[in-house]
């Protein structure tokens, strides 16, 4: 049996910070896992180095479920994004090792392929509706079948999801948090017009998505969902903060627009009521933030019982290691819905060489054994950690708002 002989954390910043765990075994096989937590990266790096790695040495790398339970129940202080991101990194690395020993791409160990590829959505944005739709058209020409639309709001200087670079978006942008102003009233007046114009220009064959980014109250979200219904959006994402899961009952009472939420969830308990009561249509929990492949499969199985599909977060704060893990997961589950795909920079791709590939609106993890991704430590060493925070939002009267 392969014993874990060494493990170390690698922090690199090829345009943005990534935290990677590399586990080595007695038979010479190694695996990698993503431990990135945007804006709090070093907290997870310390958790792994100081508290988790000492507990791994000498363990059987094949015992993935037991190690997961050991790290979760053994910590006593359960859950939370730091703990679960650390557990996820270990979990990914161990699945990578197991699949390499088996000589199979990981999705084959997870039950084999349920589909020929993974439908992904790209991110079209612009300062104006016209600019957003021009970028959406560019995505359509690249073969995307699903596109997220984010546009500037008249009267607001900066809005979530709108960036200078139309094909790469990284919100963690400052040595200290940058501040932006928000107006729910102005946003609610502008968003329906974006989708009306999108259907006129892009037609009805494309899936169109939108991210509210936790900005609304339940009744406001119900109003927006109702206003968007004529344009048949694929989903309305993160309409309200979901700490109070029952809030989604109010949204459900007022709109049939499909609802998606969960990119900041870190366990099945964050979405239990949402799924049980069928208050959402898509669960967006990620491999890295929700405890790895082992735990995310439990969430997906639970969701499948309640007609909820997956739509995993896939922004640039997930390294190619996590993207590869997500694709193997997506390939293997019956209730897959869609996968977010925000392309990484060339420098990031050089640090993390990978086998997954894009074709005809879909990603495929490739048939390389294991996760099909690795870390080039020589390249990684060229990019030292650089502190970067996510922004914050204030209302126009100066009070804090959810970013």
N, C-alpha and C positions, 0 to 999 in steps of 0.2 A: 504494500500500500504506500502511496506517495505521502511522505511526511512534509509538512511545511517547515522549511529550514531557515527562511529569511523573508522579510517583508520591509519595504521602505516606501516613503511618500516622496513624490516628485512634484514640485510646484513650478510652473512655467507660465510665461505670459506672452505668447505670440500674438499680440493684439488685444488679448484679454486673459485674465487669470484662469488657470485650470489646475486642479489638484488630482493627481493620479496615484493609485496604490498599485505597486508591483509585488506580487507574491511569488516566491521561488520554492520549488519542492526538491526532495531528495533524489528524484529520478531525472533532474535537469529540465523539467518543464516549468514554465512560468506563465502567469496570468496577470491581466491588468483590469483595474476597475476605476470608474470615475467617482470622485468624491467632491466635486465642485459645488459650492454653495455661494451663489453670486453675492458679493459684497461682504461675505463672512468666511472667506476661503481658509484663512489661517486657523480659525476655530476648529474646523474639521481636520485640518492637517495635524494640529496638536492633539485632538481627541484620538486620532489613529496612532500617532507616534507614541504618545505618553500612556495611553490606556488600553488600546486594542491590540496592537502588534505584540506586546509581551505575552498576551494570552493566546496567540495563534501558534507560536513556535512549538513544534513537536506534534501538532495535531494532524490527523488524517485529512488530507485535502479533499477526499471524496465525500466526507460527511457534511455536506452543505447544509442540510436542514438542521442538524444538531448544532452546528456552529452558529447558524442564524439564531436559533433559540437561546443558545448560550450568551450571545452578545446582547440580545434583546432582554431576556428575563434576568440575566446575570448582572446587568447594569443597575437594576432596581429602579433608577430614574428613567422610565421608559419614554419612548417616542421623542418628539421634537426634531427639528430639521437637522441639527448637528449630529445627534446620535444616529438618526436613520440614514443620513448621507454616508456616514462612516460604515455602517452595517452594509449599505448598498455596495460600497466599493469592494468590501471583502467578498460579498456574494457574487458580484460580477466576475471578479478575478478567479474565484473558485469554479464557477461555471465554465469560464474560459479554459481553465486547466483540465477539467473533466472532459470537455469536448475534444481538446487536443489529444488527451490520452486515448479517447475512443476513436480518434481519427475522423471525426465528423464535424461539419458546421453545426453550431449550437442548436439551431432550430430543429435539426433532426433528432437531437436528444430530448427536445421539448414536445415531441409527438409528431414531428414532420410538418410539411407545409400544408396550410389550409387554403393557400391562394398562390397565384403566380408572381405576385409582387405586392407592394404596399403603397396604396394611394397616398400622396403627400400634398400638402398645400403650401404655396409660396406666399410672400408678403408684399403686396403692392401698397405703396403709400405716396403721399404728396402733400404739398402745402395747400393745394386747391383740389377740388373734385376733378377738374380736367387733368391735372397732373397725375393724380392717383389712377385715373382710368387709362392714361397713356402707359403707365407702368404695368397696370393689369394686363393690357393688351400685349406688352412685351413678354410677360409670363406665359400668357396663352400661346404665343408664338414659339415659346421654348418647350411646349408640350404639356404644361400643367393643366390638370383637369379641375383643380380647386385652388382658389385664390382668396386670401384674406385682404379686406379693404380697410385701410385707415387713412383718414384725410384730416387736414387742418380744419380748425373751427373758426369761422369769422369772429374776430374780436378777441381771440386768445393768441398769444405770441407763440407758444409751443404746446404741442399735444402729444400724448403717448402714441408711439407707433410710427411717428413721422420723423424721418431722418434725412440728413444731407446725402448720404450714400443710399441709393434706392435698392441696392441688392444686398447690403450688409447693414444690420442694425444692432448696435450694442448700447443698451441704456445705461450701464454702469460707466459713467463718463467723468467723474471728478474725484480729486484727492479728498474732497469733502463733498457731502451731498449737494447737488444743485437743486434749486427750487424753481418750481413752475406754478403758474396760476391756473385755477380751474373754475369753470362755470357750468354747472349742470344744465341750466336753462339754455345757454347758447348751444351746448352740445346736442340737447334733445331737439332743438330746432333744425340742426344741420344734418344729423345722421340719416334720417329717412331720405333726404334729397340725394345723398351719395348713392344709395341703393337704387333709387328710381333712375338716376342717370346711368348707373352701371348696367341695368337691364336693357336700357335703350341702346347703349353702345356695344355691350358684350353679348347680348342675347341671353338665352335661357339654358344653353347646354353646359355652361360652366357652373360649378358649385361656388357660391360666394359666402364668405365667412366674415365675422366682425368680432373684435375684442373690445369689450367695455372697460376691462381692467379694474373691476371692483369699484366703480365710481358712483353707482346709483343706489338708491333705496329700493326695497322690493316693489313698491307701487310705481316708482319711476321706471323700473325695469319692465314692469308689466305694460306700461304705456309705450315704451320704446318697442318692445316685442310686438305689440299690436300694430304699431305704425309700420313695422317692417314686414308684416305678414304678406302683403300683396306681392312682395318681391322674392318670396320663398328663399330666405337665407338658409344655408346649410346648418348654421347654428349662430346663436348669440352667446358669446363666451364671457365668463366671469362677470356677470351683470352686477352682482353684489358680493361683499365679503361673506364667506360661508361659515364663519364661526357658529352662527345660529342657523343650523341647517333647515329649520322650519320656515325660514324666510322665503324659501323657494316655493312654499305652498301658495303664497300670495301671487308670485309671478305666474305660476301655473294656472291660477284662477282667471287670469286676464289675457293670456296669449297662448297660441299654439306654435309659436316660433320655437324650434328645438333649442334646448339649453345645454350648455357645456360648462364645466367647472372642475377645478382640482389641481392646477399646476403647482400650488403651494401646499397641497396635502402631503402628509408623511405617513399615514397609516390607514387601514381600512376603517378605523373608528371615525376618521374625519368625514367619511362619505356614507356611513352605514344608514342613516336615516334618509339621505338623499336617494340612495339606491333602493332601499326597502319600500319607500313610498312612491317610487318612480317619479321623483320630482325633477330629475334631470334625464337627458337623453345620451349624453356622452360624459365619461369620466376621464379627466385629463392628467391624472397622477403620472409621475415619471419614474423611470427605473432608479435614478440616483436619489431622488428626494423621498421615495416611498419604500425604502428598504430593500431595493434590488429586485432581480427577476423573481426570486422565491416569493416575496410578499406581493409583488404586483400581479403575479399569476393568481393569487388568492383573491385579490380585488376583482380581477377580470372574471373569474369563475362566479363570484357572488353577483357581479353585475349581469352576467349572462342569464341568470335565473330571473332577472327583473327587466329584461328587454333593454338594458343599457349597454351601449357599445363604447369602445375605447377611442380616445382621440389624444394620444399622449403629447404633452408639451415637448417641443423640440427646438427651442431657441438656441442662440450661440452660447448661452451659459451652460449648455450640456456639451461636453467634449465629444469628439468622434468616437471615443470609447463607449460613451452612453448611447450615442446614436446607433452604433452597431448593435448594442444590447437591445435597444428598443426595437430594431428591425427584426431581430431573431424572435423576440417576444411577439411582435405584430404578426409575423408569418405563421405562428404556431397556435394562435387562439381563434376560436370560432366567431367571437363577437367583436372583431376588429372593426373600427369605423373609418378612421383617417389618422394620419401621422403628420404633425407639424414638421416642417423642414426648412430651417434657416441655414443657408450655406456658410461654411467657415472660410476664413481667409486662406490664401495660398500658404502662408507661414504656418498656420495651424495644421493644414493638411500635411505639410512636411514633417512636423513634429509627430503627428499621429497618422502614419501610413495605414490605409484601410482598403478593404476589398469591396465595400458596398458601392453601388453605382445607381445612377438615375437614368431612366429611359421611359419615354412615353407617359409622363405624369406619375411614374411609380419609382420607388426605390426597391432594390433587392440587396440583401445582406451579402450576397456572393456565396461561393461554395468552398472558401478557404476554411480549414479546420479551426475550431474554436470560435471566438467572436469575429475573427477576421480583421482585427485591428491591433496595433501595437504602439509603443512609444519609442521614438528615437531619442535616446537620452543625450546624445551629442548635440542634436538640434535643440532639444529642450533647454539645455544649459546656456544657450545663447540669449535666452529671454528671461531675465530675472523677474521675480514678483514685483508688481506695481500696484499699490493700494488704489482701489476704485470703489466708489459707492454707487448704489442705485439712487435715483433722484427722489425728491419728496414733492408733494403737491400741497398748495394752500388755496383756499377759496379766495375770492377777490376781496373779502373783508380781512384777510390775513390769518384766519383760523386754519388749523391743519385739516387735511382731507386725505382719504385713501389714495395712494399713488397707483 
